[in-house]
Amino acid sequence: MQILLTGCAGFIGSQLAQRLLSLGYSVVGLDAIDETLYSAALHRQQLAPLLNQPNFRFVEGDILSMELLSALTKEASAVIHLAALAGVRPSLSQAARYLRCNVEGTQNVLHACQQHGVRRIVFASSSSVYGAHSAVPFREDDAAVRPASPYAASKRAGELICSAHADLYGASIAALRFFTVYGPQQRPEMAIASFAARILRGEPVTLHGSGDSARDYTYIDDIIDGTVAALHRTSDSQLGFRAYNLGGERTATLRELVSLLESSLGRSAQVQWRPDQPGDVPITWASLDRSRHELGYAPKVDLPQGIARYCAWLTAPRPTA
Ligand SMILES: NC(=O)c1ccc[n+]([C@@H]2O[C@H](COP(=O)([O-])OP(=O)(O)OC[C@H]3O[C@@H](n4cnc5c(N)ncnc54)[C@H](O)[C@@H]3O)[C@@H](O)[C@H]2O)c1
């Protein structure tokens, strides 16, 4: 079975592609190698282990190109759509770009699926759709109508056009609300990766707010397990549109996160405190009732274990080029 995977040169996409190949799928990976968040060199490093595998084909290109998407979707049995401009903070200054990529790009993916009768779709959404006013733990039946940033709004809009598409064309679409994903190869601008790099270099770590803001963190392997389970779920032709939280089901404060990094790295952080940033929310926390029940999703790696694994990966000796 051939899967079109958009965003295959990203943090999550490259590791998901590896898993899909190991499960026997053929994967056509599409990615624009976008440098908004990190370098092309890092994207290519993530992509490299995939390139020599017989059932993998990489296409460098943009989801804003309808023609390209249409050609690639022709052979696919399912589409996993991860390509996006990610990250809350950069979306504030580049709202129009974020909306174009994440909303128009998603609509293009859906249109290509419609053209070629592809009815199984997995869409990468985000915990950010819940904003700052949803009751915790966040449940998928929350209206989620007050996103706190252009990024969050673009992901909620992506969900809504997926929902309309499912109703119009009888597609089965699982929208996965990922809760702060971390682990080896985490995007360098995300908190865990950037804090760890700064602690190792002896540079100050800037923390915003009081340190009490809390996040539900999800280890990458759990996200991959949940995404594969969601792909299987789309084989149910009656699924329609369905949102699923993929989180760790526990929260940690910013202070707790820094202290876990300090103990795993064996170094102290020099902390600089700054005010809250626009777009930030006080807490994210996933209810897993639906994803546990319908996907069999059960996160296995808790935060202390995951941080220890991440730090071991980060500090492992690497061959020099
Ligand atoms: N990492 C997280 O914690 C997290 C949380 C919630 C949601 N998500 C979502 O999961 C998905 C993957 O996130 P990630 O952390 O791997 O980010 P990432 O930036 O590493 O991966 C996204 C990939 O999409 C590609 N891309 C961007 N614009 C494109 C375009 N126009 N055409 C084709 N490719 C394009 C990028 O080059 C990149 O490789 C994204 O949709 C993101 O919004 C991630």
The ligand as a MOL file (V3000), in Angstrom:
LIG
                    3D

  0  0  0     0  0            999 V3000
M  V30 BEGIN CTAB
M  V30 COUNTS 44 48 0 0 0
M  V30 BEGIN ATOM
M  V30 1 N 6.3520 19.0180 17.0800 0
M  V30 2 C 5.2800 19.3090 17.8070 0
M  V30 3 O 5.3260 19.4100 19.0380 0
M  V30 4 C 3.9390 19.4980 17.1320 0
M  V30 5 C 2.8270 19.7890 17.9410 0
M  V30 6 C 1.5910 19.9690 17.3450 0
M  V30 7 C 1.4470 19.8390 15.9850 0
M  V30 8 N 2.5390 19.5780 15.2090 0 CHG=1
M  V30 9 C 2.3370 19.4620 13.7740 0
M  V30 10 O 2.9510 18.2630 13.3140 0
M  V30 11 C 3.4640 18.4530 11.9980 0
M  V30 12 C 4.9370 18.1110 11.9600 0
M  V30 13 O 5.6230 18.9620 12.8780 0
M  V30 14 P 7.2100 18.8780 13.1260 0
M  V30 15 O 7.4310 19.2210 14.5480 0
M  V30 16 O 7.7500 17.6210 12.5480 0 CHG=-1
M  V30 17 O 7.6820 20.1480 12.2820 0
M  V30 18 P 8.7850 20.2530 11.1380 0
M  V30 19 O 8.9030 21.7110 10.8170 0
M  V30 20 O 10.0230 19.5330 11.5380 0
M  V30 21 O 8.1040 19.4700 9.9310 0
M  V30 22 C 7.2160 20.0930 9.0250 0
M  V30 23 C 7.7500 19.8330 7.6180 0
M  V30 24 O 6.8680 20.4510 6.6760 0
M  V30 25 C 7.6690 20.9910 5.6300 0
M  V30 26 N 6.9340 22.0570 4.9590 0
M  V30 27 C 6.6500 23.2980 5.4380 0
M  V30 28 N 5.9690 23.9990 4.5200 0
M  V30 29 C 5.8120 23.1840 3.4400 0
M  V30 30 C 5.1940 23.3300 2.1840 0
M  V30 31 N 4.5900 24.4810 1.8360 0
M  V30 32 N 5.2020 22.2890 1.3200 0
M  V30 33 C 5.8110 21.1140 1.6540 0
M  V30 34 N 6.4390 20.9280 2.8340 0
M  V30 35 C 6.4340 21.9530 3.7150 0
M  V30 36 C 8.9200 21.5010 6.3190 0
M  V30 37 O 9.9990 21.6230 5.4030 0
M  V30 38 C 9.1360 20.4390 7.3850 0
M  V30 39 O 10.0470 19.4460 6.9680 0
M  V30 40 C 3.1450 19.8970 11.6280 0
M  V30 41 O 1.9230 19.9250 10.9370 0
M  V30 42 C 2.9970 20.5800 12.9810 0
M  V30 43 O 2.1980 21.7320 12.8950 0
M  V30 44 C 3.7750 19.4020 15.7480 0
M  V30 END ATOM
M  V30 BEGIN BOND
M  V30 1 1 1 2
M  V30 2 2 2 3
M  V30 3 1 2 4
M  V30 4 1 4 5
M  V30 5 2 4 44
M  V30 6 2 5 6
M  V30 7 1 6 7
M  V30 8 2 7 8
M  V30 9 1 8 9
M  V30 10 1 8 44
M  V30 11 1 9 10
M  V30 12 1 9 42
M  V30 13 1 10 11
M  V30 14 1 11 12
M  V30 15 1 11 40
M  V30 16 1 12 13
M  V30 17 1 13 14
M  V30 18 2 14 15
M  V30 19 1 14 16
M  V30 20 1 14 17
M  V30 21 1 17 18
M  V30 22 2 18 19
M  V30 23 1 18 20
M  V30 24 1 18 21
M  V30 25 1 21 22
M  V30 26 1 22 23
M  V30 27 1 23 24
M  V30 28 1 23 38
M  V30 29 1 24 25
M  V30 30 1 25 26
M  V30 31 1 25 36
M  V30 32 1 26 27
M  V30 33 1 26 35
M  V30 34 2 27 28
M  V30 35 1 28 29
M  V30 36 1 29 30
M  V30 37 2 29 35
M  V30 38 1 30 31
M  V30 39 2 30 32
M  V30 40 1 32 33
M  V30 41 2 33 34
M  V30 42 1 34 35
M  V30 43 1 36 37
M  V30 44 1 36 38
M  V30 45 1 38 39
M  V30 46 1 40 41
M  V30 47 1 40 42
M  V30 48 1 42 43
M  V30 END BOND
M  V30 END CTAB
M  END
